[in-house]
Amino acid sequence: MWRTRAAAACVICRSLTSSSYGIKRKSPLQNLHLVSRSIHHPYYPSSKFQRPPLRISIQQFSSLNRLPLHKTKLLNVKHGYQSHRNFWLARLASRLLKVRYLILGSAVGGGYTAKKTYEQWKDMIPDLEEYKWIVPDFIWELDELVDFEKLLKALPDADDLAKLLPDFDKIGESLASLKGFLSPGSPGETAFRATDQGYDNDKQFKKVSDKEKIDQLQEELLRTQLKYQRMLERLEKENKELRKLVLQRDDKGIHQRKLKKSLIDMYSEVLDILSDYDASYNTQDHLPRVVVVGDQSAGKTSVLEMIAQARIFPRGSGEMMTRSPVKVTLSEGPHHVALFKDSSREFDLTKEEDLAALRNEIEIRMRNSVKEGCTVSTETISLSVKGPGLQRMVLVDLPGVISTVTSGMAPDTKETIFSISKAYMQNPNAIILCIQDGSVDAERSIVTDLVSQMDPQGKRTIFVLTKVDLAEKNVASPNRIQQIIEGKLFPMKALGYFAVVTGKGNSSESIESIKEYEEEFFQNSKLLKTSMLKAHQVTTKNLSLAVSDCFWKMVRESVEQQADAFKATRFNLETEWKNNYPRLRELDRNELFEKAKNEILDEVISLTQVTPKHWEEMLEKTLWERVSTHVIENIYLPAAQTANSGTFNTTVDIKLKQWTDKQLPNKAVEVAWETLQEEFSRFMTEKKGKEHDDIFDKLKQAVKEETIKRHKWNERAEDSLRVIQHNALEDRSISDKQQWDAAIHFMEETLQSRLKDTESVIEDMVGPNWKKRWLYWVGRTKEQNIRNETKNELEKLIKCNEDHPAYLANDEVTTVRKNLEARGVAVDPCLIKDTWHQIYRRYFLKSALNHCNLCRRGFYYYQRHFVDSELECNDVVLFWRIQRMLAITANTLRQQLTNTEVRRLEKNVKEVLEDFAEDNEKKVMLLTGKRVQLAEDLKKVREIQEKLEAFIEALHQEK
């Protein structure tokens, strides 16, 4: 009977709690009073709030389950059964003192009332279908598993519920009978002592259960946090997809409006300009950015990739991969893409081939930025990453700090990395993201000392412990990880402390798999279960949110102050320009280059204004200077040694043919190209009075040299020129006396010039004559005396034989040597031959000049082919052929110059100028000076100030 009533009471309790399932979400047992929960419920055997059974020491005295509940009287028992009777009464008193039946009655009354008013309550409950997503999933599962309508129908009627109430009259009589029994010294006191011992044991068990309850609550809290974290991630994912759709619609132009640049893009542009700005006027860059520093292989790049949600950086096993600072601008966009500042190519970060190409491009840019003999570079690589859900910020990944310079590195690599890190961290508004490897001993860290020096108070430092999974596995004491996170093992302080996991060490892992691994690790980690770490201190997701918030807070606090500083700098630069260059426009380096470019192109066009006569005179004169030696030495002199005119003409024809086929065309093209260079250089370097600006001199010189280096004469010009020259030299017909006189004049000038050169050579060989020795007090050297004696002896030889050939015979050399030795002059045969060459040359040239004078009136004999005349002027005809060939060649080259080569030269100049325009280093090297630097600084400061003001305005609008 008792068990039946207990079961009925349990059904009533369940009906009460189940009737309000649409409003409260607590389990039925949690809604009941503590005393009601202490009743044994057979329908909830596994409830964690179930009261444990009494100890054996109490149960062995219990006989309450054998007693009837109605019509029970206190019987007078015999003395032998006193112990059993006293325990029964104590048990009954214990039940009554807890007033359980009163609570049970209240529960029954509440159930009866709930049954009557259930339909009214149900009508009052609002329709929550639209808010179904707020209610956890297990509530809807409970609704599907439990049939509450069937449960309500199973409840008893009011009459049946009234029968469950106890007989309160008999209970009062029992209480009166117990007054004497419970007095001090009564036999029932022993039973109560036993009951008290049971309650003491029950309290001890309660303490143990409280501890277990705390553990359970902690686990439940952790599960709840992870549950809501997953719900938050799901909502963020949905929000990301919605924002992606909106941005895609904007890209397609559905709204027909021009999208403004995002705040982070505007801010990144300012930083890009500042990176190129040379702070020559004490204007320092104090704009915020997130500086990522850490020891080598500490996981800096991996953390940055998790924040960017893409594997964008080159990777290596243990070797240095980050060789220069990389500025990464993160912004939100419809597609996950990356692009460089100086390139229009977009890398799709959702495709593996584009990711590989991006990593390769970054590695190439890093290696190209490193100068020869160095390991790292100070040149910053600027990269923008856009994608749905990315936190907006600017991060700078620096080379990892090293403790030892290994083989293959430059000796100053360690100091260079330290200087680069300090240069970025000394910015008072820079946020320092200090990365520490959790898998190694904290005492081996180098970067923490460096960070503590730059930010002693830790007001702008965020500490990140990476590889926590390895740390938890390898570290013997988990408290050590807590001390690292709390900053107790390092001398540095930080604004916040985070612990992350960036993968299992496999470079082929995707970002999604790393996120899943990180979430799974922290869900099962003792660091969270034991409260060593708080939920907001773990995962790269929370880290990126915190860093982004800190970044924008620092930007809002400092950007206006920096704008004011640049405004003051601009005023100072403008004042300096007005005082030094009041009549000149403020032209920066690019504008000056454009001005110089126009001047150079105008000067190239001036080449077309050169007259044909000037071109031909220069070409003819220069070409004869180049070939005259060959004509005299190799053609005219050998031919003049022949015995008759027939042999002379034959020798001349053969040698002219050989010369034309092999050397003459090429020599003519070289002369034409050099003439074009000279004229081009003359126009480039010629000063134009007051309009001349010497600031362009170095640039013009460089353009001229580079153009000359690139320009090549048309190769087919030599073939056509060879035919023309050969035909010109074949012609021997002098048509009139004027041409004959011109040939005589040309021959005289050539021979006199050669004679003058020969006289000068002889004078240097024999020393000054007696007149110069007396007037200028100079003397001859020993060698000159020997040569002078040799000259005198050789002149005697020529006087003896005026028809002597051009070469000395061996016996003649011996004779001259012996004659000199007889006078006490020791001479070498080679010296005799060398001296003879110049003596004979002078003699021949004088004879040729005399013959030339005789041929002045020989045109009449030439027309008659020198018939019946002793005068032969074949040498005059030779010089006329040479002169005519020079004139025809000059005319041909002039036509090639004006029609083809000048235009090709102008094209080459344009190409050189275009190449120089794209090479900023070349422009900086060629356009120098205080004026250029001042204009350059003024332009950049103005641009920075304007962009900062636009950024501040947009920032205020967003706020």
BELFENGI-V864051 format. One record per backbone hydrogen bond with DSSP energy under -0.5 kcal/mol. CO is the residue of the C=O (numbers start at 1). NH is the residue of the N-H. E is the energy in kcal/mol with one decimal. If there is no record, write none. Layout:
<<CO/NH/E> <CO/NH/E>>
//
This chain:
<<1/5/-2.0> <2/6/-2.4> <3/7/-2.1> <4/8/-2.0> <5/9/-2.7> <6/10/-2.1> <7/11/-1.9> <8/12/-2.0> <9/13/-2.4> <10/14/-2.1> <11/15/-2.2> <12/16/-2.2> <13/17/-2.0> <14/18/-2.3> <15/19/-1.3> <17/20/-0.8> <18/21/-1.3> <20/23/-1.4> <20/24/-1.9> <27/30/-0.8> <27/31/-0.8> <28/31/-1.1> <28/32/-0.6> <29/32/-0.7> <33/37/-2.4> <34/38/-0.9> <36/39/-1.5> <37/51/-0.7> <39/41/-0.6> <40/42/-0.7> <41/44/-1.1> <42/45/-0.5> <44/47/-1.1> <47/50/-1.1> <55/58/-1.1> <55/59/-2.3> <56/60/-1.9> <58/61/-1.6> <59/62/-1.1> <63/66/-1.7> <64/67/-1.3> <73/75/-0.8> <75/77/-0.8> <78/81/-1.1> <79/82/-1.4> <81/85/-2.1> <82/86/-2.9> <83/87/-1.6> <84/88/-1.5> <85/89/-2.1> <86/90/-2.3> <87/91/-2.4> <88/92/-2.1> <89/93/-2.6> <90/94/-2.4> <91/95/-1.9> <92/96/-2.3> <93/97/-3.1> <94/98/-1.2> <95/100/-1.0> <96/99/-1.6> <99/103/-1.5> <100/104/-2.8> <101/105/-2.5> <102/106/-2.1> <103/107/-2.4> <104/108/-2.3> <105/109/-2.8> <106/110/-2.7> <107/111/-2.2> <108/112/-2.3> <109/113/-2.5> <110/114/-2.5> <111/115/-2.0> <112/116/-1.6> <113/117/-2.1> <114/118/-0.6> <117/121/-2.4> <118/122/-2.5> <119/123/-1.7> <120/124/-1.5> <121/125/-1.1> <126/128/-0.7> <128/131/-0.6> <129/132/-1.3> <131/134/-1.6> <131/135/-0.8> <136/139/-0.9> <136/140/-0.8> <137/141/-1.7> <138/142/-2.0> <139/143/-2.1> <140/144/-1.4> <141/145/-1.7> <142/146/-2.2> <146/148/-1.0> <147/151/-1.4> <148/152/-2.2> <149/153/-2.0> <150/154/-1.1> <152/155/-1.3> <157/161/-1.8> <158/162/-2.0> <159/163/-1.6> <160/164/-0.6> <161/164/-0.7> <162/165/-1.3> <166/168/-1.2> <167/171/-1.5> <168/172/-1.9> <169/173/-2.0> <170/174/-2.0> <171/175/-1.8> <172/176/-2.0> <173/177/-1.9> <174/178/-1.0> <175/179/-0.5> <176/179/-1.0> <177/181/-0.7> <178/182/-2.2> <180/183/-1.2> <181/188/-0.5> <183/186/-1.5> <186/189/-1.7> <187/190/-0.8> <188/192/-1.8> <189/193/-2.1> <190/194/-1.9> <191/195/-2.1> <192/196/-2.9> <193/197/-2.5> <194/198/-1.7> <195/199/-1.9> <196/200/-2.3> <197/201/-2.1> <198/202/-1.9> <199/203/-2.1> <200/204/-2.2> <201/205/-2.3> <202/206/-1.8> <203/207/-2.2> <204/208/-2.0> <205/209/-2.6> <206/210/-2.1> <207/211/-1.9> <208/212/-2.1> <209/213/-2.4> <210/214/-2.4> <211/215/-2.2> <212/216/-2.6> <213/217/-2.8> <214/218/-2.5> <215/219/-2.4> <216/220/-2.9> <217/221/-2.8> <218/222/-2.5> <219/223/-2.7> <220/224/-2.4> <221/225/-2.6> <222/226/-2.6> <223/227/-2.4> <224/228/-2.9> <225/229/-2.3> <226/230/-2.3> <227/231/-2.3> <228/232/-2.8> <229/233/-2.6> <230/234/-2.5> <231/235/-2.5> <232/236/-2.8> <233/237/-2.5> <234/238/-2.4> <235/239/-2.8> <236/240/-2.8> <237/241/-2.3> <238/242/-2.3> <239/243/-2.8> <240/244/-2.3> <241/245/-2.2> <242/246/-2.3> <243/247/-2.8> <244/248/-2.3> <245/249/-2.2> <246/250/-2.0> <247/251/-2.3> <248/252/-1.9> <249/254/-2.1> <250/253/-1.1> <257/259/-0.6> <262/266/-2.2> <263/267/-2.5> <264/268/-2.3> <265/269/-2.0> <266/270/-1.5> <267/271/-1.8> <268/272/-2.3> <269/273/-2.1> <270/274/-2.3> <271/275/-1.9> <272/276/-0.9> <273/276/-0.7> <273/277/-0.5> <274/277/-0.8> <277/279/-0.8> <278/280/-2.4> <279/282/-0.6> <282/284/-0.8> <284/286/-0.9> <289/291/-0.7> <289/431/-2.2> <290/292/-0.6> <290/396/-2.9> <291/293/-0.7> <291/433/-3.0> <292/398/-1.8> <293/435/-2.7> <294/401/-2.5> <295/298/-1.7> <299/303/-2.2> <300/304/-2.3> <301/305/-2.4> <302/306/-2.1> <303/307/-2.0> <304/308/-2.5> <305/309/-1.2> <305/310/-1.8> <310/312/-1.5> <316/318/-1.3> <321/323/-1.0> <323/377/-2.8> <325/327/-0.5> <325/381/-2.6> <326/328/-0.6> <326/397/-2.8> <327/329/-0.5> <327/383/-3.3> <328/330/-0.7> <328/395/-2.8> <329/385/-3.0> <330/393/-1.4> <331/387/-1.4> <335/337/-1.2> <336/349/-2.3> <337/386/-2.8> <338/347/-3.1> <339/384/-2.8> <340/343/-1.2> <346/348/-0.6> <347/338/-1.5> <347/349/-0.8> <348/351/-1.5> <351/355/-1.9> <352/356/-2.4> <353/357/-2.0> <354/358/-2.4> <355/359/-2.5> <356/360/-2.2> <357/361/-2.3> <358/362/-2.4> <359/363/-2.2> <360/364/-2.3> <361/365/-2.5> <362/366/-2.2> <363/367/-2.3> <364/368/-2.5> <365/369/-1.6> <366/370/-1.0> <369/371/-0.5> <371/374/-1.9> <377/325/-0.6> <380/382/-0.6> <381/327/-2.6> <381/383/-0.5> <382/341/-1.6> <383/329/-2.5> <384/339/-2.1> <385/331/-2.0> <386/337/-1.9> <387/333/-0.6> <387/390/-1.4> <393/330/-2.8> <394/290/-3.1> <395/328/-3.5> <395/397/-0.5> <396/292/-2.7> <396/398/-0.6> <397/326/-2.0> <401/296/-2.1> <404/406/-0.7> <406/409/-1.7> <410/413/-1.8> <412/416/-2.4> <413/417/-2.4> <414/418/-2.1> <415/419/-2.4> <416/420/-2.5> <417/421/-2.5> <418/422/-2.6> <419/423/-2.3> <420/424/-1.6> <421/425/-2.4> <422/426/-2.3> <424/427/-0.8> <427/430/-1.8> <430/432/-0.6> <431/291/-3.2> <431/433/-0.7> <432/434/-1.0> <432/462/-3.0> <433/293/-1.9> <433/435/-0.6> <434/436/-0.5> <434/464/-2.7> <435/295/-0.7> <436/438/-0.6> <436/466/-2.7> <437/440/-0.8> <441/444/-1.4> <442/445/-1.5> <446/449/-0.5> <446/450/-1.3> <447/451/-2.8> <448/452/-2.4> <449/453/-1.4> <450/454/-1.6> <451/455/-2.5> <455/458/-0.9> <458/461/-0.5> <460/432/-2.8> <461/495/-4.0> <461/496/-0.8> <462/434/-2.0> <463/498/-2.2> <464/436/-2.8> <464/466/-0.6> <465/500/-2.6> <466/438/-2.2> <467/471/-1.8> <468/472/-2.8> <469/473/-1.4> <470/474/-2.3> <471/475/-2.8> <476/478/-0.6> <477/480/-1.5> <477/481/-0.5> <478/481/-0.8> <478/482/-1.5> <479/483/-2.2> <480/484/-2.0> <481/485/-2.7> <482/486/-2.3> <483/488/-2.7> <483/489/-0.8> <484/487/-1.2> <496/463/-2.6> <498/465/-2.9> <499/539/-1.2> <500/468/-1.4> <505/507/-0.6> <506/509/-1.6> <510/514/-1.9> <511/515/-2.3> <512/516/-2.4> <513/517/-2.3> <514/518/-2.6> <515/519/-2.6> <516/520/-2.5> <517/521/-2.4> <518/522/-2.2> <519/523/-1.8> <520/524/-1.4> <521/525/-0.7> <525/528/-0.6> <525/529/-1.6> <526/530/-2.7> <527/532/-1.3> <527/533/-2.5> <528/531/-1.3> <534/537/-1.8> <535/538/-1.0> <537/499/-2.7> <539/543/-1.6> <540/544/-2.7> <541/545/-1.9> <542/546/-2.3> <543/547/-2.8> <544/548/-2.4> <545/549/-2.3> <546/550/-2.4> <547/551/-2.6> <548/552/-2.5> <549/553/-2.0> <550/554/-2.2> <551/555/-2.3> <552/556/-2.5> <553/557/-1.6> <554/558/-1.5> <555/559/-2.4> <558/562/-1.9> <559/563/-2.1> <560/564/-2.0> <561/565/-1.8> <562/566/-2.2> <563/567/-1.7> <564/568/-2.0> <565/569/-2.0> <566/570/-2.3> <567/571/-1.8> <568/572/-1.9> <569/573/-2.2> <570/574/-2.4> <571/575/-2.1> <572/576/-2.0> <573/577/-2.2> <574/578/-2.1> <575/579/-1.7> <576/580/-1.7> <577/581/-3.0> <581/584/-1.0> <585/587/-1.6> <586/588/-0.6> <588/592/-2.7> <589/593/-2.1> <590/594/-2.0> <591/595/-2.1> <592/596/-2.7> <593/597/-2.6> <594/598/-2.0> <595/599/-1.9> <596/600/-2.5> <597/601/-2.2> <598/602/-2.0> <599/603/-2.0> <600/604/-1.9> <601/605/-2.0> <602/606/-1.3> <604/607/-1.3> <605/608/-1.6> <606/609/-1.4> <607/610/-1.2> <611/615/-2.0> <612/616/-2.7> <613/617/-2.5> <614/618/-2.2> <615/619/-2.6> <616/620/-2.8> <617/621/-2.3> <618/622/-2.4> <619/623/-2.5> <620/624/-2.1> <621/625/-1.8> <622/626/-1.5> <623/627/-1.9> <624/628/-2.2> <627/631/-2.3> <628/632/-2.6> <629/633/-2.7> <630/634/-2.1> <630/635/-0.6> <631/635/-1.0> <631/636/-3.2> <632/637/-2.5> <635/639/-1.8> <636/640/-2.4> <637/641/-0.8> <638/641/-0.7> <639/642/-1.5> <644/648/-1.8> <645/649/-2.7> <646/650/-2.1> <647/651/-2.6> <648/652/-2.4> <649/653/-2.6> <650/654/-2.3> <651/655/-2.3> <652/656/-2.5> <653/657/-2.2> <654/658/-2.2> <655/659/-2.2> <656/660/-2.4> <657/661/-2.1> <658/662/-1.7> <659/663/-1.9> <659/664/-2.5> <660/665/-0.7> <663/667/-2.5> <664/668/-2.4> <665/669/-2.3> <666/670/-2.3> <667/671/-2.1> <668/672/-2.3> <669/673/-2.6> <670/674/-2.4> <671/675/-2.2> <672/676/-2.2> <673/677/-2.2> <674/678/-2.4> <675/679/-2.3> <676/680/-2.5> <677/681/-3.1> <678/682/-2.3> <679/683/-2.1> <680/684/-2.0> <681/685/-2.4> <682/686/-1.1> <688/691/-1.2> <689/692/-1.3> <692/694/-0.6> <693/696/-1.8> <694/697/-1.0> <696/700/-2.7> <697/701/-2.4> <698/702/-2.1> <699/703/-2.5> <700/704/-2.5> <701/705/-2.4> <702/706/-2.4> <703/707/-2.5> <704/708/-2.4> <705/709/-1.9> <706/710/-1.7> <707/711/-2.4> <714/717/-1.3> <715/718/-0.9> <715/719/-0.5> <716/720/-1.6> <717/721/-2.2> <718/722/-2.1> <719/723/-1.4> <720/724/-1.7> <721/725/-2.5> <722/726/-2.3> <723/727/-2.1> <724/728/-2.0> <725/729/-2.2> <726/730/-1.2> <727/731/-0.9> <728/731/-0.5> <732/734/-0.7> <733/735/-0.7> <736/740/-1.5> <737/741/-2.6> <738/742/-2.3> <739/743/-2.1> <740/744/-2.3> <741/745/-2.7> <742/746/-2.4> <743/747/-2.4> <744/748/-2.5> <745/749/-2.5> <746/750/-2.0> <747/751/-2.7> <748/752/-3.0> <749/753/-2.2> <750/754/-2.1> <751/755/-2.9> <752/756/-2.6> <753/757/-1.9> <754/758/-2.4> <755/759/-2.6> <756/760/-2.0> <757/761/-1.8> <758/762/-2.5> <759/763/-2.3> <760/764/-1.9> <761/765/-1.6> <762/766/-2.6> <763/767/-1.8> <769/773/-2.0> <770/774/-1.9> <771/775/-2.5> <772/776/-2.4> <773/777/-0.8> <781/785/-2.2> <782/786/-2.0> <783/787/-2.6> <784/788/-2.6> <785/789/-2.3> <786/790/-2.2> <787/791/-3.0> <788/792/-2.3> <789/793/-1.9> <790/794/-2.3> <791/795/-2.5> <792/796/-1.5> <793/797/-1.2> <794/798/-1.8> <795/799/-2.2> <796/800/-1.6> <797/801/-1.1> <801/804/-1.3> <809/813/-1.9> <810/814/-2.2> <811/815/-2.3> <812/816/-2.3> <813/817/-2.2> <814/818/-2.5> <815/819/-2.5> <816/820/-2.0> <817/821/-2.3> <818/822/-2.0> <819/823/-0.9> <820/825/-3.0> <821/824/-1.4> <824/826/-0.6> <825/827/-0.5> <828/832/-1.6> <829/833/-2.1> <830/834/-2.4> <831/835/-2.3> <832/836/-2.6> <833/837/-1.8> <834/838/-1.2> <835/839/-2.3> <836/840/-3.1> <837/841/-1.9> <838/842/-2.2> <839/843/-2.1> <840/844/-3.0> <841/845/-2.5> <842/846/-2.2> <843/847/-2.1> <844/848/-2.7> <845/849/-2.2> <846/850/-2.0> <847/851/-2.2> <848/852/-2.1> <849/853/-1.9> <850/854/-1.6> <851/855/-1.5> <853/856/-1.0> <854/857/-0.7> <855/858/-1.6> <858/862/-2.1> <859/863/-2.2> <860/864/-1.0> <861/866/-4.1> <862/865/-2.0> <864/867/-1.0> <866/869/-0.9> <873/877/-1.4> <874/878/-1.9> <875/879/-2.1> <876/880/-2.1> <877/881/-2.3> <878/882/-2.3> <879/883/-2.7> <880/884/-2.5> <881/885/-2.2> <882/886/-2.2> <883/887/-1.9> <884/888/-2.5> <885/889/-2.6> <886/890/-2.4> <887/891/-2.1> <888/892/-2.4> <889/893/-2.7> <890/894/-2.3> <891/895/-1.9> <892/896/-2.0> <893/897/-2.4> <894/898/-2.6> <895/899/-2.3> <896/900/-1.8> <896/901/-2.4> <897/902/-2.6> <900/904/-2.1> <901/905/-2.5> <902/906/-2.3> <903/907/-2.2> <904/908/-2.3> <905/909/-2.3> <906/910/-2.1> <907/911/-2.1> <908/912/-2.4> <909/913/-2.5> <910/914/-2.4> <911/915/-2.3> <912/916/-2.6> <913/917/-2.1> <914/918/-1.3> <915/919/-0.8> <916/919/-0.5> <918/920/-0.9> <919/923/-1.9> <920/924/-2.6> <921/925/-1.9> <922/926/-2.0> <923/927/-2.7> <926/928/-0.8> <929/933/-2.3> <930/934/-2.7> <931/935/-2.0> <932/936/-2.4> <933/937/-2.6> <934/938/-2.3> <935/939/-2.2> <936/940/-2.2> <937/941/-2.6> <938/942/-2.1> <939/943/-2.4> <940/944/-2.7> <941/945/-2.6> <942/946/-2.6> <943/947/-2.3> <944/948/-2.5> <945/949/-2.5> <946/950/-2.3> <947/951/-2.3> <948/952/-2.8> <949/953/-2.3> <950/954/-2.3> <951/955/-2.4> <952/956/-2.4> <953/957/-2.1> <954/958/-2.2> <955/959/-2.2>>
//
